[in-house]
Amino acid sequence: MAAPAKAGPSATSGDPEAAGLSGSARVLAILRFLAESPDGARLADVATALQAPKSTAHRALGALVQSGFARQDHEGLYRLGYDLVRLVYSYQEAQTPSRTVEPLLQRLADHTGETTHYGVLDDGRIVYQAKVSPRRRTLQMSSVIGGTNPAYRTGIGKALLMHALPDLPAVERYVAEHGPLVARTPHTLTTARALHQALERGRRCGYSLDLEENDLGITCIALPLFLDSSSRPTGALSVSAVATRTSAGELEAQIDDIRRLVAEELGEQVLPQPTGAGTR
């Protein structure tokens, strides 16, 4: 008996009603199929993926080629068109990460009643790119957009370092390059081993904590965000609170709500995957 044919990319994958697509839905399915076929696709491949006659696929491809959203090379292979690629890149360049996350930061600030930040890693420091205070503000945080702090003593910094520094030798190299780890408060982590242990806890649970390590009386919880890469975080968000009003444990108790809001605004794919059950 002949072996079953190996399945390739499908323009209708994941959609049980995709067979028999018509009009704009068919065109969009072809675009998705071409995007998943970086080596190009022949007319027969597209027709098979659409579960449609070749004549139908040919008409849809012709419309895409005419619009510049698809192209056909000298070998007859169809690929995404340069006009579409230019549109995507132009849109992406306009969507800076800070602009992308601002609606999320506002929702988090409204939901938690605390100040939210978004920051990125720049060498050994974090740079705040966005900040939202709760509408009913009770205390103004000293952080400012464009301001920086050493990464090792902030929640955002540790949320990013836990992906950049996977083991103790990497942490030791970081400390040798950016250290010494100066104690700003009695709670600041000042050794490579202590920082490594904090990063390991962060990887296990998918978030990091600042336990009054940068400012006395301020705690925060932070999550890395994978906005444009599945392997390297683009930046991290944090929810910061006055410790006498909201403890670190109370912030941790809200992590499911925080993740839910992130997923609603940006999609689940931007969230880190915890490596195991972790405790603070």
TAURWO-V757858 format. One record per backbone hydrogen bond with DSSP energy under -1.0 kcal/mol. CO is the residue of the C=O (numbers start at 0). NH is the residue of the N-H. E is the energy in kcal/mol with one decimal. If there is no record, write none. Layout:
co-><CO CO>
nh-><NH NH>
e-><E E>
This chain:
co-><9 11 14 17 21 22 23 24 25 26 27 28 29 30 31 33 36 40 41 42 43 44 45 46 46 52 53 54 55 56 57 58 59 60 61 62 63 63 67 67 68 70 72 76 77 78 80 81 82 83 84 85 86 87 88 89 90 93 95 96 97 100 101 102 103 104 105 106 107 108 114 115 116 117 117 118 119 121 123 124 125 126 127 129 131 134 143 146 148 149 150 153 154 155 156 157 159 159 160 166 167 168 169 170 171 172 173 174 179 184 190 191 192 193 194 195 196 197 198 199 200 201 202 203 207 209 209 214 216 218 219 220 221 222 224 224 234 235 236 237 238 239 240 241 241 246 247 248 250 251 253 254 255 256 257 258 259 260 261 262 266 267 269>
nh-><12 14 17 20 24 26 27 28 29 30 31 32 33 34 35 36 39 77 45 46 47 48 49 50 51 56 57 58 59 60 61 62 63 64 65 66 68 69 82 83 80 78 75 72 40 70 84 85 86 87 88 89 90 91 92 93 94 95 99 100 101 104 105 106 107 108 109 110 111 112 239 131 237 128 129 235 126 124 150 121 148 119 145 117 115 136 146 127 125 152 153 157 158 159 160 161 162 163 164 170 171 172 173 174 175 176 177 178 181 187 194 195 196 197 198 199 200 201 202 203 204 205 274 275 221 211 219 217 242 240 209 238 207 236 233 234 224 118 222 116 220 114 218 244 245 250 251 252 253 254 257 258 259 260 261 262 263 264 265 266 269 270 225>
e-><-1.2 -1.7 -2.0 -1.1 -1.2 -1.7 -2.5 -2.0 -2.2 -2.1 -2.2 -2.2 -2.8 -2.2 -1.5 -1.4 -2.3 -3.4 -2.2 -2.6 -2.3 -2.5 -2.4 -1.1 -2.3 -2.2 -2.9 -1.9 -1.9 -2.6 -2.4 -1.8 -1.9 -2.8 -2.3 -1.6 -1.8 -1.3 -1.0 -1.1 -2.4 -2.6 -2.0 -2.5 -1.7 -2.5 -2.0 -2.8 -2.1 -2.5 -2.5 -2.5 -2.3 -2.6 -2.5 -1.5 -1.3 -1.4 -2.4 -2.2 -1.0 -2.7 -2.3 -2.1 -2.7 -2.5 -2.5 -2.5 -2.8 -2.1 -3.2 -2.5 -2.1 -2.8 -1.6 -2.4 -2.6 -2.0 -2.2 -3.6 -1.5 -2.0 -3.5 -2.2 -2.7 -1.2 -2.3 -2.5 -2.8 -1.1 -1.5 -2.3 -2.3 -1.5 -2.8 -2.0 -1.2 -1.4 -3.0 -2.0 -2.8 -2.1 -2.1 -2.6 -2.3 -1.9 -3.1 -2.6 -1.3 -1.4 -2.2 -2.8 -2.4 -1.9 -2.4 -2.4 -2.1 -2.1 -2.4 -2.0 -2.0 -2.5 -2.1 -2.0 -2.5 -1.2 -1.6 -1.8 -2.9 -3.1 -2.4 -2.4 -2.6 -2.4 -2.4 -1.2 -3.1 -2.5 -2.2 -2.0 -1.9 -1.2 -2.5 -1.6 -3.1 -1.9 -2.6 -1.7 -1.4 -1.8 -2.5 -2.7 -2.2 -2.3 -2.3 -2.7 -2.3 -2.1 -3.2 -1.2 -1.5 -1.6 -2.6>
